[in-house]
Amino acid sequence: MAAFTLVTMPVTWSAAGARPATADAPADPRPCPSPAQTKPTVVMVHGAWADTSSWNGEADAVRRAGYVARVIANPLRNLTSDAETVADFLKTVRGPIVLVGHSYGGSVITNAAANVPGVKALVYVDAAAPDVGETTAQLSGAGSALGASPDSLYDTVPYAGAPEGAKDLYLKQDPFVRSFGSDLPRDTAVRLWAAQRAASTSAFMTPSKAAAWKTIPSWYFISSGDRIITPDSQRSMAERAHSKVTTFQGGSHLTLISHPGAVTSVIRSAICSVR
């Protein structure tokens, strides 16, 4: 199992000082110095209030580097069934897999990878990495924007076939723009807010049934500006998983959109670990 290490991603600031201009990785990841005989497939899983397009920058870069990238639609219904959906897809992939999850997608990959031998590396991007019995809701951390009154955070909507008491949650515009995508241009954040996919309350409240990070090497990308899953909570999860950690100075919960090159650099490290 990989040792816990810390890498800090350098940041420079634009002249206006309004948004960070990061030392992102090149658009095309450098080739691995000792590539595996069989190239891994990179499978990416999005989180709540997002969709597959959140991985566009990383997926394009991975493909340009010569690897197959697949981005899977996360149902956002229930952690157990969401993980089973992803696991069923993973079982169709030939060869080694680098499995990447953002936000609630981290909980999903933690469960989905548990019984899929082809998964050789896990990458958590501003994500939850629960232990058995923990829920995603427990892992946002002290000081998370999600600790505010639910009435100020969510629009709740019933949905067909929902378990008793379950509702769909949509983030309201203000917390989405100010906390979820706080380093994005406002117009971009508002567009993403308008196009968000709802997540069921069951997704956040279902206890994790597995903890694949106990046996699979992992990498953790932590944005210091994340207001949804706090950096302290992510560091705690990374440490118990013995992950290799990259701390990105700045960003937001959507650094995967605002700085895909920095995230791709960490994915590249996981790719190059596969032998």
N, C-alpha and C positions, 0 to 999 in steps of 0.2 A: 504494500500500500504506500502511496506517495506521501512524503513528509510534508508537513505544513510549512509553506514558505510564503513570503510576502514580497510582492513586486509593486512599485508605485508607478503609475502611468503619468509621465510628465504632461503639464498643461501650460500653454502660453495664452495670453489674453489679447484679444483684438484691440485696436486703437481706441475703439469706442467703449470698450470695457463692458459691453452689454452681454455678450455671449462668449463662452470659451472657444478658442480655436485650438483644438487638441493636436498633439503629435500622433495623429492616427497612423495606423499601419498603411502600407501602400494598398492601392485598389486591388492588386493581385498579390495574394500571399506568396512569400518566397517559398521555393520548393524545400521539402524536408531534406536535411543532409543525408539521412539514411532511410529512404522511403521503404514502406512495407512492400512485400511482394504483391499483395493484394490491396489495392487502394480501399480505404474505408469509405462507406457512404455516410454523409453527414445528414442527420435527421433533426429538424428543428421543430419545437413545440411552443406555440404562443401561450400567453397568459390570459387572464380575465380582462374584459373591456378592450379586447384587441382581436386581430385576426391574422391570417397567414401573411398579409402584406407587411406586417411589422418586421419580418425577417428579410425583406427584399434586398437590402444592401449586403447583408452577410451571404445570402444565398447566391447572389450574382458573383460576388468575389470568390466564393468557394468553387463555383463552376468554372470561372475563368482560370483558376489554378489547376483545373484538370480533374476535379472530384465531382461525384454525383451529390447534389444537394436536394433533399426532399423536405418540404414544409407541410406539416400535417395539421389539419383543422381540428382543434381541440373542442370537444362538444360543450364544455363548461356546464355540465349538468350535475355530476356527482364524482368525487375523486375516484371511487372504485371503478365505476363504469367508464369514466374518461380514460383511466389508465389501461383498462382492458382493451378499449378501442385502439389506443396507441400501440399496445403490446401486440395485438393481432396484426397490425400493419408491420411492425418490426420483424415479425416472424416470416414475412414474405421477402425480406431483403437478404440477398446473398452476400456472404462475406462479413467482415467486421463493420461495426457501426460506432460512430461518435454521436452521442445523443445529447441534444442541447435544449435547455428549457429556460424560459423567461417567466419570472413572477410565479403565478399559480402553476404555470407549466413546469416549474421545478418540482413541485409536489407530484405532478403527473409522471414525469420521467423517473422520479425516485421509486415509484411503484411499478411503472411499466417495465423497467429494465430488470426487475428482480428475477424473472424466470426466462430471460432471453439471453442465452449464452453469447450471442453475437455482439452484444453491446460491450465494447472494450474501454470506453471512456465516457464520463458524464461531464457536461459543462453547464454550470449554473450562472445565469446572467441576471443580476438583480432579482434573485429568485428565492423561493422557499425550498428547504431541503429537510422535510420532517423526519423524525424518528417514528418508529412504530407507536401508534396510539395518539400521536399529535395531529391536530388539525391545522390547516393552513391559516385559519383565523387567529390561532395562538401565536403565530410567528412574525407578525408585523412589527413588533417591538415597541418599547416604551417611547412615546413621542411621535409615533406614526400619525400621519394625517387621517388614517382610518379609525383612529381612536375618538374622533369627533362624534357628535350626535348623529345617529343614522338618518334622522330626518333632514339634516343639513348635507348629507353625503349622497343619498340615493333617491332615485325614483323607483318605486317598487311596482311590479306588474305581475299578475297571475299568469300562469302558462298551462297549456293543456298537458294532462298526465302528470302534473307535479305531485310529489309526495305531500302528505298532509303537512301544512304549515310552510312549505317551501314557496318562495317567490323569486322572480327574476329581479336582479339588481342592475340598474343603469346608474353610472356615476353622473351626478349633476355637473353642469358646465363649469362652475367656479372651481370645485375641487379638482376636476380633470385638468383644467388649464393651469391652475396655480400649484398643484401638488403632483399630479400624475405625469404631466408632460411639461414641467416647469422650465426646462431649458430650451424648449422648442419655440420658434416664432409663433406669436399668438394665432395668426391665421391658420398655421399648420395644426396647432393644438385644437383649435375649434373645429377644424375639418375632421380630425380624428375622433373628437368627442361625438360629433354628429353621426359618425359611421361606426361607433363602438358596438360590439356584440355583448348582449346581456349575459351575466353569469348567475346561475342559481345559487341561492343561499346554501343549498346542499353541497355545492362544490367546496365551500369554505369550511363547512362544519363536519364533513365526513372524516373520521380518523384514518390516518395512514395505516395500511396493512403491511407495508414493507419499507425497507431502508436500503436501497441498492448501493448507496454510497459506502456501506460497510464493507463491501467486497469488490467494488469497481472503482478504479482510480478516478479522481474528480478534480475539476478546475472551477474556480469561483471568480467571477467578475463582479466587483462591488463598486457602485458609484457613490462617492462621498456625498453627492447631492440628492440621493434617493430619499423621498419623503413618504414613501408608501411602505416598503420593507426597510427598516432603518439599517444603516451601515453596521451598527453595533449588533443587531440581531443577525445579520448576514455573517459577520465575522465569527460570532458564536457557533453558528451552524457549520461554517467552513472549518473551524478549528476541530470540532468533534468529528468531522468527516475526513480530517487530514488532507484537505484540499490544497492544491497549489493556487494561491490567491493573487489576483491583480486588483489593486485599488486604483480606481480612476478618479482623479481629483476634479470634482464638479459633476456635470451631467444631471440626470434625473432618473426617474423610474423608466423612462423611455430612451436611455442612452443608446440602446440598440438601434433606434431610429436616427437620433441626432449625431451619433459618432460610430457608425457601423464598422469603420476601419479598426478602431480600438478593440471592439468586440471580436472581430474576425481574427485579430492577432492572437487572442486567447484560444479561439477555436483551432487555429493553426497549431498551437502547442499541443493540443489534445490529439489532433490528427497525426502529428509527428511522433507521438508516443506509441502509436499502434505498430506492432511488429508481427 
